[in-house]
Amino acid sequence: MIPVILYYHFRYMIKFARHPEKYSLEYRFKVAQKEIRMALKALKVEYKFKNMEMLNGLKENALVISNHLSDADPLILIAQSERPLTFVAKEEVFKFPFVGKVAKALEVHSLSRHNLMAQARQINNVVESLKDPNKPSCIIYIEGHRNRHPENPCLDFHPGTLKIAKAAGVPILSVATFGTHRVLATNSYLNPVLTQFTCLKLYSKEEVSKIDTTEFAVELKKEIDREVDELRKVDLEYLNNLKISKKKRELESLCDARVKS
Protein backbone atom coordinates (compact mmCIF):
# COMPACT_ATOMS: atom_id res chain seq x y z
CA MET A 1 0.00 0.00 0.00
CA ILE A 2 2.73 2.49 0.98
CA PRO A 3 4.67 2.11 -2.32
CA VAL A 4 1.45 2.78 -4.28
CA ILE A 5 0.72 5.89 -2.19
CA LEU A 6 4.27 7.13 -2.82
CA TYR A 7 3.87 6.47 -6.54
CA TYR A 8 0.69 8.53 -6.71
CA HIS A 9 2.25 11.29 -4.70
CA PHE A 10 5.43 11.68 -6.70
CA ARG A 11 3.81 10.85 -10.04
CA TYR A 12 0.87 13.25 -9.70
CA MET A 13 0.62 15.39 -6.57
CA ILE A 14 3.91 17.22 -6.98
CA LYS A 15 3.15 18.34 -10.52
CA PHE A 16 -0.44 19.19 -9.58
CA ALA A 17 0.86 21.35 -6.73
CA ARG A 18 3.35 23.15 -8.96
CA HIS A 19 1.07 23.77 -11.92
CA PRO A 20 -2.59 23.18 -10.98
CA GLU A 21 -3.72 25.34 -13.89
CA LYS A 22 -2.46 22.70 -16.35
CA TYR A 23 -4.94 20.09 -15.15
CA SER A 24 -8.71 20.21 -14.70
CA LEU A 25 -10.12 20.42 -11.19
CA GLU A 26 -12.05 17.18 -11.73
CA TYR A 27 -8.90 15.29 -12.74
CA ARG A 28 -6.85 16.64 -9.83
CA PHE A 29 -9.67 15.84 -7.42
CA LYS A 30 -10.09 12.24 -8.58
CA VAL A 31 -6.37 11.50 -8.37
CA ALA A 32 -6.00 13.20 -4.97
CA GLN A 33 -9.06 11.31 -3.78
CA LYS A 34 -7.44 7.98 -4.70
CA GLU A 35 -4.33 8.85 -2.73
CA ILE A 36 -6.37 9.97 0.28
CA ARG A 37 -8.47 6.80 0.20
CA MET A 38 -5.36 4.62 0.12
CA ALA A 39 -3.83 6.54 3.03
CA LEU A 40 -7.00 6.18 5.11
CA LYS A 41 -7.13 2.47 4.30
CA ALA A 42 -3.53 2.12 5.46
CA LEU A 43 -4.54 3.86 8.70
CA LYS A 44 -7.44 1.37 9.04
CA VAL A 45 -10.13 4.00 9.12
CA GLU A 46 -13.73 2.80 9.03
CA TYR A 47 -16.52 5.17 7.92
CA LYS A 48 -20.12 5.51 8.95
CA PHE A 49 -22.06 8.14 6.98
CA LYS A 50 -25.63 9.40 7.28
CA ASN A 51 -27.39 11.46 4.63
CA MET A 52 -24.30 11.69 2.43
CA GLU A 53 -26.63 12.23 -0.53
CA MET A 54 -27.14 15.77 0.75
CA LEU A 55 -23.49 16.54 -0.06
CA ASN A 56 -23.23 14.44 -3.20
CA GLY A 57 -26.53 15.76 -4.54
CA LEU A 58 -25.57 19.44 -4.44
CA LYS A 59 -26.40 21.21 -7.69
CA GLU A 60 -24.37 24.29 -6.83
CA ASN A 61 -21.49 25.29 -4.60
CA ALA A 62 -22.15 25.32 -0.87
CA LEU A 63 -20.33 26.21 2.32
CA VAL A 64 -20.05 23.06 4.43
CA ILE A 65 -20.05 23.86 8.17
CA SER A 66 -18.79 21.21 10.59
CA ASN A 67 -17.34 20.70 14.04
CA HIS A 68 -13.62 19.92 14.08
CA LEU A 69 -11.75 17.12 15.87
CA SER A 70 -8.80 16.17 13.68
CA ASP A 71 -6.67 17.09 10.68
CA ALA A 72 -8.25 14.02 9.11
CA ASP A 73 -11.76 15.56 9.13
CA PRO A 74 -11.73 17.18 5.67
CA LEU A 75 -9.75 14.35 4.11
CA ILE A 76 -12.38 11.76 5.04
CA LEU A 77 -15.18 13.90 3.61
CA ILE A 78 -13.17 14.45 0.44
CA ALA A 79 -12.55 10.71 0.18
CA GLN A 80 -16.30 10.09 0.09
CA SER A 81 -17.45 13.07 -1.97
CA GLU A 82 -18.71 12.49 -5.51
CA ARG A 83 -17.95 16.05 -6.56
CA PRO A 84 -14.88 18.29 -6.08
CA LEU A 85 -14.57 19.55 -2.54
CA THR A 86 -11.97 21.67 -0.79
CA PHE A 87 -11.55 23.27 2.63
CA VAL A 88 -10.11 26.19 4.58
CA ALA A 89 -6.94 25.37 6.53
CA LYS A 90 -4.31 27.12 8.58
CA GLU A 91 -1.27 28.26 6.60
CA GLU A 92 0.96 25.67 8.28
CA VAL A 93 -0.86 22.84 6.49
CA PHE A 94 0.92 23.72 3.25
CA LYS A 95 4.26 22.98 4.92
CA PHE A 96 3.25 19.49 6.05
CA PRO A 97 4.91 16.60 4.17
CA PHE A 98 2.57 15.01 1.59
CA VAL A 99 -0.52 16.83 2.90
CA GLY A 100 0.82 20.17 1.70
CA LYS A 101 1.04 19.01 -1.91
CA VAL A 102 -2.41 17.44 -1.78
CA ALA A 103 -3.79 20.68 -0.34
CA LYS A 104 -2.39 22.68 -3.24
CA ALA A 105 -3.76 20.20 -5.77
CA LEU A 106 -7.22 20.52 -4.20
CA GLU A 107 -7.08 24.34 -4.16
CA VAL A 108 -7.31 24.43 -0.37
CA HIS A 109 -7.68 27.96 1.01
CA SER A 110 -5.08 29.08 3.53
CA LEU A 111 -6.02 31.24 6.50
CA SER A 112 -3.55 33.28 8.54
CA ARG A 113 -4.24 33.26 12.27
CA HIS A 114 -2.06 36.24 13.10
CA ASN A 115 -2.34 38.66 10.18
CA LEU A 116 -5.75 40.34 10.02
CA MET A 117 -5.08 42.02 6.68
CA ALA A 118 -4.08 38.70 5.16
CA GLN A 119 -7.19 37.10 6.67
CA ALA A 120 -9.49 39.60 4.98
CA ARG A 121 -7.86 38.90 1.63
CA GLN A 122 -7.97 35.14 2.13
CA ILE A 123 -11.64 35.18 3.16
CA ASN A 124 -12.46 37.20 0.07
CA ASN A 125 -10.70 34.52 -1.99
CA VAL A 126 -13.03 31.90 -0.47
CA VAL A 127 -16.05 34.04 -1.31
CA GLU A 128 -14.96 34.53 -4.91
CA SER A 129 -14.20 30.83 -5.30
CA LEU A 130 -17.66 29.84 -4.03
CA LYS A 131 -19.24 32.23 -6.51
CA ASP A 132 -17.46 30.47 -9.38
CA PRO A 133 -19.40 27.39 -10.62
CA ASN A 134 -16.13 25.95 -11.93
CA LYS A 135 -14.64 25.87 -8.43
CA PRO A 136 -15.42 23.38 -5.63
CA SER A 137 -17.65 23.63 -2.60
CA CYS A 138 -15.73 24.40 0.57
CA ILE A 139 -15.60 22.96 4.09
CA ILE A 140 -14.95 25.40 6.92
CA TYR A 141 -14.54 24.53 10.58
CA ILE A 142 -16.58 27.10 12.43
CA GLU A 143 -15.01 26.48 15.85
CA GLY A 144 -11.78 27.99 14.55
CA HIS A 145 -9.56 25.13 15.70
CA ARG A 146 -9.78 21.53 16.80
CA ASN A 147 -11.74 20.56 19.88
CA ARG A 148 -9.09 18.60 21.77
CA HIS A 149 -11.65 17.31 24.28
CA PRO A 150 -14.41 15.78 22.16
CA GLU A 151 -16.07 14.30 25.24
CA ASN A 152 -17.21 17.91 25.77
CA PRO A 153 -19.67 19.91 23.62
CA CYS A 154 -18.45 21.72 20.52
CA LEU A 155 -16.42 24.86 21.02
CA ASP A 156 -18.17 28.16 20.43
CA PHE A 157 -19.02 28.79 16.78
CA HIS A 158 -17.65 31.95 15.16
CA PRO A 159 -20.56 33.87 13.57
CA GLY A 160 -18.26 35.74 11.17
CA THR A 161 -17.64 32.46 9.33
CA LEU A 162 -21.25 32.45 8.16
CA LYS A 163 -20.79 35.79 6.42
CA ILE A 164 -18.79 33.93 3.77
CA ALA A 165 -21.91 32.09 2.63
CA LYS A 166 -23.98 35.29 2.71
CA ALA A 167 -21.39 37.20 0.67
CA ALA A 168 -21.03 34.38 -1.85
CA GLY A 169 -24.77 33.77 -2.12
CA VAL A 170 -24.47 30.00 -1.55
CA PRO A 171 -26.31 27.43 0.60
CA ILE A 172 -24.97 26.14 3.92
CA LEU A 173 -24.76 22.42 4.64
CA SER A 174 -24.34 21.51 8.32
CA VAL A 175 -22.34 18.39 9.18
CA ALA A 176 -21.64 16.64 12.50
CA THR A 177 -18.45 14.63 12.99
CA PHE A 178 -17.23 12.21 15.64
CA GLY A 179 -14.42 9.66 16.07
CA THR A 180 -11.89 11.31 13.78
CA HIS A 181 -9.73 12.40 16.71
CA ARG A 182 -8.46 8.82 16.96
CA VAL A 183 -7.30 8.52 13.33
CA LEU A 184 -3.85 9.99 13.94
CA ALA A 185 -3.69 9.24 17.68
CA THR A 186 -0.63 7.22 18.64
CA ASN A 187 -2.21 5.99 21.89
CA SER A 188 -5.52 4.76 20.53
CA TYR A 189 -6.31 1.07 20.94
CA LEU A 190 -8.88 0.90 18.17
CA ASN A 191 -8.36 -1.18 15.06
CA PRO A 192 -10.13 -0.28 12.86
CA VAL A 193 -10.92 3.29 13.87
CA LEU A 194 -14.62 4.15 13.59
CA THR A 195 -15.35 7.63 12.23
CA GLN A 196 -18.85 9.04 11.84
CA PHE A 197 -20.31 11.84 9.73
CA THR A 198 -23.88 13.08 9.49
CA CYS A 199 -25.08 15.62 6.95
CA LEU A 200 -27.79 17.40 8.92
CA LYS A 201 -29.50 20.16 6.99
CA LEU A 202 -29.10 22.13 3.78
CA TYR A 203 -30.03 25.78 4.20
CA SER A 204 -30.90 27.35 0.86
CA LYS A 205 -29.14 30.49 -0.30
CA GLU A 206 -32.43 32.34 0.16
CA GLU A 207 -32.53 31.26 3.81
CA VAL A 208 -28.85 32.12 4.26
CA SER A 209 -29.35 35.61 2.84
CA LYS A 210 -31.83 36.39 5.65
CA ILE A 211 -29.97 34.95 8.65
CA ASP A 212 -28.63 36.90 11.58
CA THR A 213 -25.18 35.32 11.77
CA THR A 214 -24.89 35.60 15.57
CA GLU A 215 -28.23 33.90 16.23
CA PHE A 216 -27.69 31.36 13.47
CA ALA A 217 -24.28 30.36 14.86
CA VAL A 218 -25.93 29.55 18.19
CA GLU A 219 -28.64 27.48 16.49
CA LEU A 220 -26.11 25.64 14.34
CA LYS A 221 -24.06 24.75 17.41
CA LYS A 222 -27.13 23.33 19.14
CA GLU A 223 -28.03 21.37 16.00
CA ILE A 224 -24.56 19.88 15.59
CA ASP A 225 -24.10 19.24 19.33
CA ARG A 226 -27.36 17.23 19.41
CA GLU A 227 -26.19 15.01 16.58
CA VAL A 228 -22.69 14.63 18.06
CA ASP A 229 -24.36 13.35 21.24
CA GLU A 230 -26.08 10.68 19.15
CA LEU A 231 -22.82 9.78 17.43
CA ARG A 232 -21.16 9.41 20.85
CA LYS A 233 -23.78 6.80 21.76
CA VAL A 234 -22.92 4.81 18.63
CA ASP A 235 -19.23 5.22 19.47
CA LEU A 236 -19.77 3.93 23.01
CA GLU A 237 -21.66 0.90 21.71
CA TYR A 238 -18.81 0.26 19.28
CA LEU A 239 -16.30 0.43 22.16
CA ASN A 240 -18.36 -1.92 24.30
CA ASN A 241 -18.36 -4.53 21.54
CA LEU A 242 -14.59 -4.44 21.11
CA LYS A 243 -12.47 -7.28 22.44
CA ILE A 244 -10.19 -5.09 24.53
CA SER A 245 -9.66 -4.83 28.27
CA LYS A 246 -12.03 -2.84 30.47
CA LYS A 247 -9.24 -0.39 31.29
CA LYS A 248 -8.46 0.28 27.63
CA ARG A 249 -12.17 0.66 26.85
CA GLU A 250 -12.50 3.22 29.64
CA LEU A 251 -9.54 5.17 28.31
CA GLU A 252 -11.02 5.18 24.80
CA SER A 253 -14.37 6.32 26.15
CA LEU A 254 -12.63 9.50 27.34
CA CYS A 255 -12.54 10.14 23.61
CA ASP A 256 -9.34 12.07 22.98
CA ALA A 257 -6.54 9.51 22.90
CA ARG A 258 -3.97 12.21 22.08
CA VAL A 259 -4.25 13.94 25.46
CA LYS A 260 -4.32 10.87 27.69
CA SER A 261 -1.75 11.05 30.47
Backbone torsions as a table, in degrees:
resi	resn	phi	psi	omega
1	MET	NA	-46.2	-177.9
2	ILE	-61.1	-45.4	178.3
3	PRO	-58.9	-36.6	179.5
4	VAL	-67.7	-41.5	177.7
5	ILE	-60.7	-43.9	179.3
6	LEU	-63.8	-38.8	178.3
7	TYR	-60.7	-49.3	179.8
8	TYR	-60.0	-40.2	-176.3
9	HIS	-66.0	-50.4	-176.1
10	PHE	-78.8	-25.3	179.9
11	ARG	-79.3	-34.9	-173.6
12	TYR	-121.2	-52.1	-169.1
13	MET	-60.3	-39.1	-177.3
14	ILE	-64.8	-43.2	179.7
15	LYS	-73.0	-33.0	175.8
16	PHE	-62.9	-41.5	-178.1
17	ALA	-67.5	-36.0	-178.2
18	ARG	-75.8	-40.9	-175.8
19	HIS	-137.0	68.1	-179.1
20	PRO	-61.6	-27.8	-177.3
21	GLU	-66.9	-16.0	-179.0
22	LYS	-82.1	-11.2	-174.8
23	TYR	-130.4	144.4	-178.8
24	SER	-66.8	152.6	178.6
25	LEU	-59.6	-41.5	-178.5
26	GLU	-61.6	-41.6	-179.6
27	TYR	-66.8	-47.2	179.6
28	ARG	-60.7	-41.0	-178.9
29	PHE	-64.1	-45.9	-177.7
30	LYS	-63.8	-40.2	-179.8
31	VAL	-70.2	-44.8	177.9
32	ALA	-61.2	-38.7	179.5
33	GLN	-61.2	-40.5	178.2
34	LYS	-62.0	-44.0	-179.7
35	GLU	-64.5	-42.4	179.7
36	ILE	-63.2	-43.0	-179.9
37	ARG	-62.2	-41.5	178.9
38	MET	-64.9	-40.4	179.5
39	ALA	-64.5	-42.4	179.3
40	LEU	-66.8	-35.5	176.4
41	LYS	-65.1	-40.3	178.6
42	ALA	-64.2	-31.7	177.8
43	LEU	-83.8	-0.7	177.6
44	LYS	60.7	49.3	178.9
45	VAL	-91.6	130.1	176.8
46	GLU	-108.0	139.9	-176.4
47	TYR	-111.9	146.2	171.1
48	LYS	-136.5	111.9	-175.8
49	PHE	-114.2	144.2	172.5
50	LYS	-125.5	133.5	175.3
51	ASN	62.1	32.7	-178.6
52	MET	-63.6	-19.9	179.0
53	GLU	-64.3	-19.9	177.0
54	MET	-66.6	-37.1	176.6
55	LEU	-78.4	-47.7	-176.4
56	ASN	-70.3	-20.3	-177.9
57	GLY	-93.8	5.6	-179.8
58	LEU	-60.0	134.2	178.9
59	LYS	-98.8	-7.1	-179.7
60	GLU	-149.1	168.5	178.4
61	ASN	-62.8	149.0	178.4
62	ALA	-142.5	158.6	171.9
63	LEU	-97.2	117.8	-178.6
64	VAL	-93.0	119.3	-177.8
65	ILE	-106.2	127.8	-178.0
66	SER	-144.9	158.9	167.0
67	ASN	-74.1	166.4	-168.9
68	HIS	-135.7	121.3	-178.2
69	LEU	-122.7	-19.0	-171.5
70	SER	-160.4	155.5	173.3
71	ASP	-63.5	-17.1	179.8
72	ALA	-79.4	-14.5	-175.0
73	ASP	-50.1	-58.6	-176.5
74	PRO	-68.1	-30.1	-177.8
75	LEU	-66.1	-37.5	179.7
76	ILE	-69.0	-41.0	176.9
77	LEU	-63.3	-42.1	178.5
78	ILE	-62.9	-38.5	-179.5
79	ALA	-61.8	-27.6	-176.1
80	GLN	-104.4	-5.1	-176.8
81	SER	-77.6	141.5	178.9
82	GLU	-94.0	-2.1	178.2
83	ARG	-135.6	155.4	-178.5
84	PRO	-52.5	138.9	-175.7
85	LEU	-147.5	137.0	177.4
86	THR	-131.0	-171.5	-178.4
87	PHE	-154.6	169.9	176.1
88	VAL	-101.1	130.8	-176.1
89	ALA	-136.9	158.0	174.9
90	LYS	-64.6	152.7	-175.4
91	GLU	-57.7	-31.7	-176.4
92	GLU	-62.0	-24.4	-178.2
93	VAL	-57.3	-34.9	-176.8
94	PHE	-70.8	-11.1	177.8
95	LYS	-96.8	-8.3	-179.1
96	PHE	-69.9	140.9	175.0
97	PRO	-59.8	140.7	178.1
98	PHE	66.2	-58.1	-176.3
99	VAL	-60.0	-37.8	-179.1
100	GLY	-59.0	-42.5	-180.0
101	LYS	-69.4	-39.8	177.7
102	VAL	-63.4	-40.8	179.5
103	ALA	-60.2	-42.5	179.6
104	LYS	-67.3	-39.2	179.4
105	ALA	-64.2	-31.9	-177.8
106	LEU	-91.5	4.9	179.8
107	GLU	59.8	40.8	177.5
108	VAL	-64.7	141.1	-179.8
109	HIS	-90.9	128.6	177.4
110	SER	-86.6	152.7	178.5
111	LEU	-138.9	120.5	178.1
112	SER	-78.4	133.3	179.9
113	ARG	-90.2	-13.6	-171.7
114	HIS	-121.0	-8.3	-178.3
115	ASN	-117.4	103.5	-174.6
116	LEU	-66.1	-35.9	179.1
117	MET	-65.9	-41.3	177.8
118	ALA	-65.5	-38.1	178.9
119	GLN	-58.8	-45.8	-178.8
120	ALA	-60.3	-41.5	179.2
121	ARG	-66.9	-42.3	-178.4
122	GLN	-67.2	-40.5	178.0
123	ILE	-64.1	-39.6	177.0
124	ASN	-62.4	-34.7	177.2
125	ASN	-63.7	-38.1	178.1
126	VAL	-65.1	-44.0	179.4
127	VAL	-59.2	-48.2	-178.0
128	GLU	-65.4	-35.8	178.2
129	SER	-65.9	-42.2	179.7
130	LEU	-66.1	-29.3	178.0
131	LYS	-70.9	-23.5	-175.1
132	ASP	-86.6	115.5	-179.0
133	PRO	-65.2	-14.1	178.6
134	ASN	-90.2	0.2	178.0
135	LYS	-106.2	166.0	-175.9
136	PRO	-85.4	162.1	167.2
137	SER	-64.0	164.5	-171.9
138	CYS	-134.6	135.4	174.0
139	ILE	-93.1	135.3	174.1
140	ILE	-134.4	139.2	-176.4
141	TYR	-99.5	104.2	-166.0
142	ILE	-71.3	-14.0	175.7
143	GLU	-75.3	-17.8	179.0
144	GLY	95.0	-33.8	175.4
145	HIS	-158.3	173.5	-175.4
146	ARG	-64.8	142.7	170.6
147	ASN	-85.1	106.7	-175.5
148	ARG	-81.3	-1.0	177.2
149	HIS	-130.9	73.4	-174.6
150	PRO	-69.1	-3.4	170.8
151	GLU	-73.2	-14.3	177.9
152	ASN	-95.9	167.2	175.1
153	PRO	-61.2	168.3	176.4
154	CYS	-57.8	153.7	172.5
155	LEU	-69.3	166.2	178.7
156	ASP	-58.9	139.4	178.3
157	PHE	-85.4	140.3	179.6
158	HIS	-89.5	111.4	-176.6
159	PRO	-59.3	-32.3	-177.9
160	GLY	-58.9	-27.3	178.6
161	THR	-58.8	-36.1	-176.1
162	LEU	-70.2	-19.5	178.8
163	LYS	-66.0	-22.2	177.5
164	ILE	-61.4	-46.9	-179.7
165	ALA	-65.8	-39.9	179.2
166	LYS	-63.5	-44.3	-178.4
167	ALA	-67.6	-35.4	-178.5
168	ALA	-83.4	-17.5	-178.0
169	GLY	68.9	44.3	-178.1
170	VAL	-124.6	159.9	176.7
171	PRO	-68.4	165.5	173.2
172	ILE	-118.1	130.4	175.0
173	LEU	-112.3	120.1	179.4
174	SER	-90.3	137.7	-177.3
175	VAL	-134.9	136.9	175.1
176	ALA	-108.5	140.9	-174.5
177	THR	-130.9	142.4	172.6
178	PHE	-154.5	147.8	176.0
179	GLY	96.4	-16.0	-175.6
180	THR	-69.6	-20.2	-179.4
181	HIS	-62.6	-17.6	-179.2
182	ARG	-91.1	-11.0	-173.3
183	VAL	-59.0	-44.8	-177.1
184	LEU	-106.7	13.5	-177.5
185	ALA	-80.5	125.9	-177.8
186	THR	-76.0	-19.4	-176.4
187	ASN	-104.0	9.9	-179.6
188	SER	-79.2	144.3	-179.3
189	TYR	-97.6	-0.5	-173.0
190	LEU	-81.7	140.3	177.8
191	ASN	-158.7	102.4	3.1
192	PRO	-78.3	172.8	178.0
193	VAL	-93.6	122.4	178.7
194	LEU	-84.6	125.1	173.3
195	THR	-121.8	143.3	-175.6
196	GLN	-129.0	140.6	178.4
197	PHE	-137.8	135.1	174.8
198	THR	-128.0	121.8	170.2
199	CYS	-81.3	121.6	-169.6
200	LEU	-95.3	-57.6	-175.2
201	LYS	-154.3	140.1	175.3
202	LEU	-103.1	115.9	177.7
203	TYR	-94.2	121.8	-177.2
204	SER	-64.0	160.8	179.6
205	LYS	-64.8	-26.9	175.6
206	GLU	-67.1	-42.4	176.9
207	GLU	-65.2	-42.3	-178.8
208	VAL	-62.5	-37.6	-178.0
209	SER	-63.2	-22.1	-175.6
210	LYS	-102.0	-3.3	-173.6
211	ILE	-73.2	149.5	164.2
212	ASP	-91.2	115.1	-170.3
213	THR	-60.8	-35.7	-179.6
214	THR	-65.8	-47.6	179.6
215	GLU	-67.4	-39.4	-177.6
216	PHE	-67.3	-36.1	178.0
217	ALA	-61.4	-39.4	178.4
218	VAL	-65.4	-43.8	179.8
219	GLU	-66.1	-40.9	178.0
220	LEU	-61.2	-42.4	179.6
221	LYS	-61.2	-43.8	178.6
222	LYS	-61.8	-42.6	-178.5
223	GLU	-62.7	-46.7	-178.3
224	ILE	-72.3	-40.1	177.9
225	ASP	-58.9	-41.7	179.6
226	ARG	-59.7	-44.4	-179.2
227	GLU	-70.9	-37.3	177.5
228	VAL	-60.5	-37.7	175.6
229	ASP	-58.7	-41.1	178.3
230	GLU	-67.2	-39.2	179.1
231	LEU	-67.1	-33.1	176.3
232	ARG	-62.4	-38.5	179.7
233	LYS	-62.7	-43.1	177.0
234	VAL	-63.1	-41.2	179.6
235	ASP	-61.9	-43.1	-179.8
236	LEU	-64.6	-40.7	177.1
237	GLU	-63.0	-40.1	177.3
238	TYR	-60.6	-45.0	179.7
239	LEU	-63.0	-40.8	-177.6
240	ASN	-66.8	-23.5	179.9
241	ASN	-90.4	-4.6	-179.6
242	LEU	-77.8	147.8	178.2
243	LYS	-91.3	68.2	175.9
244	ILE	-130.1	164.9	-176.3
245	SER	-65.4	158.5	179.2
246	LYS	-59.5	-39.5	-179.0
247	LYS	-64.0	-45.0	179.5
248	LYS	-65.6	-38.2	178.9
249	ARG	-63.7	-39.8	178.7
250	GLU	-65.2	-39.8	178.4
251	LEU	-64.8	-42.1	178.5
252	GLU	-65.7	-33.3	-178.2
253	SER	-68.9	-15.2	174.0
254	LEU	-73.1	-9.4	169.5
255	CYS	85.2	-56.8	-171.9
256	ASP	-96.6	93.7	-176.9
257	ALA	-64.4	-22.2	-176.6
258	ARG	-72.3	-23.3	-175.7
259	VAL	-109.4	13.7	178.2
260	LYS	-68.6	140.8	-179.6
261	SER	-80.7	NA	NA
